[in-house]
Amino acid sequence: MTDQRPVSYLLVGYGWRAQFFLRPPQLFPERFRLTGAVVRDPAKGAQAEQRWGIPTWRTLDEAVAADRPDFVIVAVGWEAAPAITGRAVALGLPVLTETPPAPTLDTLHALWDEVGATGLVQVAEQYPLYPSHQARRAVVDSGLIGEVNEVEVSSTHMYHAMGIVRRLLGVGLEDARVTAIASTHPVADPLGVPGWTDDMTPQPRKTVRAFVEFDSGRVGTYDFTDNQWWNPLRVDRVAVRGSLGEIVDDRVTSLLGPRTVVTTRLERRQTGQELNLEGADLDHISHAGKVVFENRWKPGRLADDEIAVTELLDRVAAWVRDEGPAPYPLAQGSHDWALALAMDASIEAGGPVRLGAQPWA
């Protein structure tokens, strides 16, 4: 029988990324309950209490003793995350840790040695759960473009991009040969985390391009320019190539007969536009008259990233209650980061490198 109580979680951290885990309990209190937050700085803790109306503690042990959650979210810096993850596991608590789970390959291996066998750690990799990527995967799963063999992602960076590549390719924890190059060119950068800069002057920005050749023969292509998440001059570009067609962004081209090539589109239904008074929301994404992604989090008025985070939390809730599969195990998140680190290693080496056998694989 499905547990009808809201799942409870404790948030460790109060930085920029932690903010994304504070909203779901306020928007969907019937599904999520935030027990509070562990905030090391008393001043920031007081700020969190006032802004979000939640209790805060200075240590994980104090927070768990006061109100034991169903799971813990670790949203702190790379260096601090492994120790907090290890402590939460030692307390017998499932963990959802932010990306990447450890800063280097050595610390990633150490974290795996410490907690990997417990099966208690998931990674907060929300990018494969973006509505657009779920819609593309649904088209792939339908068989319309045949057997997928290549994926190109020019959107987000490093481990996030590897998560998208592997999801759309259908690649598991495979070894791979990675070839990467870096180049620097001027580009205007009018928007960043703090907001609009009002500066139209081109500045040097690094672009990394990489080929990831998996042992199965499938290939991922990576292309990312510094600050591409924010810079509106570097738009997202995603391509999925199959034996019977391809998906390029929202355009689907497929071979339906010996002489019949058809191009269709992934269509977003956005409410709140023109005379639609339902409120601003993503309703669904359809393809060729069939809904391939349904937004379950209406009327949250959520951006795509927030939809993905909320969906991830719900999948973690099902997992901790033995009502669903593990959403993104530590092995998956570790593999994404190891592949990304191999890109850096290739740039430094000036040629191809192999990822090599990893303990989680």
N, C-alpha and C positions, 0 to 999 in steps of 0.2 A: 504493500500500500504506500502511495506517495505521501511523504511528510508535508503537511500543509503549513507548518510554521515557517516564518521567514528564516533563512539561513543567517547565521551571525558570523561576522569576521572582525578581526582586530587589524588596524592599519599601523604599520611601523614606518614612520617617516612623515614629513610634512613639506616636501619639496614640490617642484612644479608637477612632476608626474603623479605624485600622491593625490593631487587634487581630483584626478579623474575617478578615483575610487570613493570620493566623498559624496558625490551627487546621487548615485543609484539608490541608496537607502532613503533619501529624501523624496525622490521621484516615485519609487516603487516600494513603499514600506511593507507591503504585503509579501514581498519576495526577499528583501534584504534588511538586515539589522546590523548597524555598525556599533560595536561595543565601545569603541573609543579609539584613541591613537596614542602611540608611543612617540613622544617628541622630546628629545634630549634637552633642548634649550627651554628653560622655564618660560622665557618671554614669548617664544613662538608657541609654546603649549597654551599659554593664556590667550594668545591670539586665536588659536584654533578653537578653544572653548567658546570664545565670544562669537566668532564668525559662524561656526557650525553647530554650536550647542551640544558638544560632545565632551565626555571626560577625557583627560589626558594623563599619562603617566610618564615617568622618566625612564623606566626599564621594562623590558618584556616580561620578566618574572612578576613584577608588581601588577601589570595589566592582566595577566592570565589568572593570577590569584584573585583579583577583584571580580572578574567576569570572564570565565573561560569561554572562548569563542569556538565555533565549528572549524574555522581555519584562520590562518594568519597571512596577511599580505605584507611582503617585505618590499618597500619602495624607498630605499636609501641608496647612497652612492655605491659604486662597484666595489670599492675596497671593504666597506663595512658589511655588505650583503651576505657573503658566505658565513660569517660568524653568527649573524642573527638567524639565518636559515638553519644552521646547525643546532643552535640553542632551541629553536622552536621544535625541531624534530626530536631533540632530546626530551622535550616536554610532552612528546606524543601527539603533536599537533600537525595536521596537514598544512602545507605552505604553498602559497602562490607568490613566487619571487619575480621581481621585475627583470627586464632584459638589460644586459646579459647577466647570467647568474653569478659570474665571477670575472675579474678583470683580465686575466691572462690564461693561456692554455695550461700552465702549471697549476694555477689556483683552481682552474676548472676541474682538472684531474683530481686535485686534493679534495674538492667539494664532492665529486662523484664518489671517491673512496670513502668519504665520511657518511654520506646520506643516500647515495644512489640505490643501494640495495633495499632501502626501506620502502621505496615506492611512494613516499609521502610528499614529494616535491613536484609541483607543476611550475611552468614558466609563463609569465604574462605576455605572451606573444599574440597580440590582438590583430596584427595586420592580415593574416590569412582569413580572418573573420570579417573583414570589410565587406559591405554589401556587394560592391563591384566584383571583388575576387570570388565571393561565394557564387555570384551569378555566373561568372566565367567557368568556375569549376562545375556548376550544374550543366552547362552546355557541353563541357568536355565529357562528363559522365554519361550524357545522352548518346555519345558516340557519333555526333553529327560531324565532327572534324577528324574522325578516325583516331589513329594511335598518335598520341602527343609525343613529340621528340625534341622540341626546342621551346624555351621560354625566355623572353627578354623582359627585364624589369628596369625601367628608368623612373624611379619614384621616390622610394625611401632608401635608407642606407644599411650597409653591413648586414647584421644578423636579421633585421626585419626583411630586407630584400631576399636573403637566403630562405627565410621562411615562406615567402610568397613563391619563389622559384620552385622549391621542393614540393609545395602543395599543388601547384598547377601542373608540374611535371609528373606528380605521383611518385616521387623519389623518397626512399626511406633513408636509413643511416648508412649510405653508401660511401665508399672511398671515392676520391675524385682527384683529377689533375687540374690545378688552378693556374691560369696565366693572367696576370694583371699588369696594367701600365697606368701611370699617372701623368697628367699634363696640366699646365696652368695657363689660363687665358683670362683676359679682362671681360667682365660682365657687370652690368649694373645690378645692384642688390637692394631694391627699394623697401623690402619688408623683412623684419626679423622677429624674434621672440618679443622684444619690447614694443614692437609696433612699426608703423611707417617711419622711414628715415628721412623722407623728403630730399634724398640725395640721388641724383641721376648719373653720378660719375662712375664709370666702370672701374671696378677694382679687381685685382688678381684673385681668381678663385680656382681651386684645384678640382679637376675631374678625374675620377677613377673608372676605368673600364676593365672588365674581366670576363674571361671565358671559364666556365666551370664544367669540365667534362667528367661526368659520372661514369662509374664502372659499367653501368647498364648501357652506355652509349648515348644517353640523353644529355642534352647540353643546356646550361643556363648562361645567359648573357646579362652582365651587370653594368650599369651606367649611372653614376651619381656625381653631381656637382655640389660642392660645399653650399649648405643652406638651401638645398633644393626643396626641402619640406615647405619652406616659407616663401621662397622667391617665386613670384607669379610669372617671371620670364622663363622659367624652366618647368614646363608642364609635365604631368605624369604621362608615361608612355609604357604600355604593357602589351606584349604580343605573345600569343600561344599558337605554335605551329604544329599541325597534325598531318597525317598522311592523306586526309581527304579535305583539307581546308585549313583555315586559321581564324583566330580572333585577334583583332588589332583594336585595342581600347574597347569601344562599344560596337564595333563592326564585325560581323560574323560572315565569313565567306566559306561556302561548302559546295561539294560536288554531289548533286542529288541524282544524276543520271549520266550516261556516257557523254552526252553533249549538253548537260544542264548544270551550269554554275550559278548559284544564287547567293546574293548578298543581303543580309538582314541585319537588324540592329537590336542591341540591348536597350530597352526603353525604361527610363525611370519615371514613375508616377510620383510627382511631388505635389502635395496638397498645400493650400494656402496661397496659390497663385491666382491672379486676376480675380474673378468672382467666386472662387472656391473659398468657403468660409470654415473649412475643417480645421484650420490652423496649419502652421508651417511644419511639415513632416515629410520624411520619405515614407511612402506607402508601400511600394513594391518595385521590383524590377522584372520586366517581362521580356520574353523573346519569342517571336513568331506566334503570338497569341497565347503563350503559356507563361504563367508566373514562375520565375526561376529563383527569386528571392522575395520573401515576405518579411517585412519589418515587424517583429513581435513586440517592439518597445514603443508603440504609439499609445497615448499622445505625449511622448517624452520630449518632443522638439529637440531631438538630438542630432549632432553632426555624425558623420559616418564613423569617425574614430570612437565616439561615445557609444554608438550602437554596438560596435565591435567589443568594447570593454564590457558593456553590460551583458552582452551575450556570453562572453568569456566567464564572467562572474556566475551567471546562471548555470553554465556547464560545470564549473567548479562545485557549485552547490549540489548538483546532481551526483557528481563524483564522490564527494565526501559522505553522501548519504547512501552510497551503493545503488544509485538509481540511474547511473550513466557511466560511460567510459571516461578514462582520464583524458582531459581536454588537450593538454600539451605537456607531456612528461619532461622531466629534467633532461632525459637523453635527447629529446628533440631540440630543446632550446640550446643545449650544449653543442649539438652538431651544427646548428645555424651559426653559432659564434666561432666554432673551430674553422668552418669554411671561410668566414669573414676574415679571421686572423690569417688564414692561408693566402688571402689576397694581399694583405700587407707584406707577408713573407715573400711573395712573388715579386712585388715591386722592389723590395730590398735586394732580392737575389738577381733581379734583372732577367728573369726567365721563369719557366714553369716550375711549380713545386707540387708535390703530392701531399694530400692531407694526412695519409697514413692511417693505420689501424687505431681506433679510439676505444677506450675501455667500455663505453656505453654501447658500442656497436657489436 
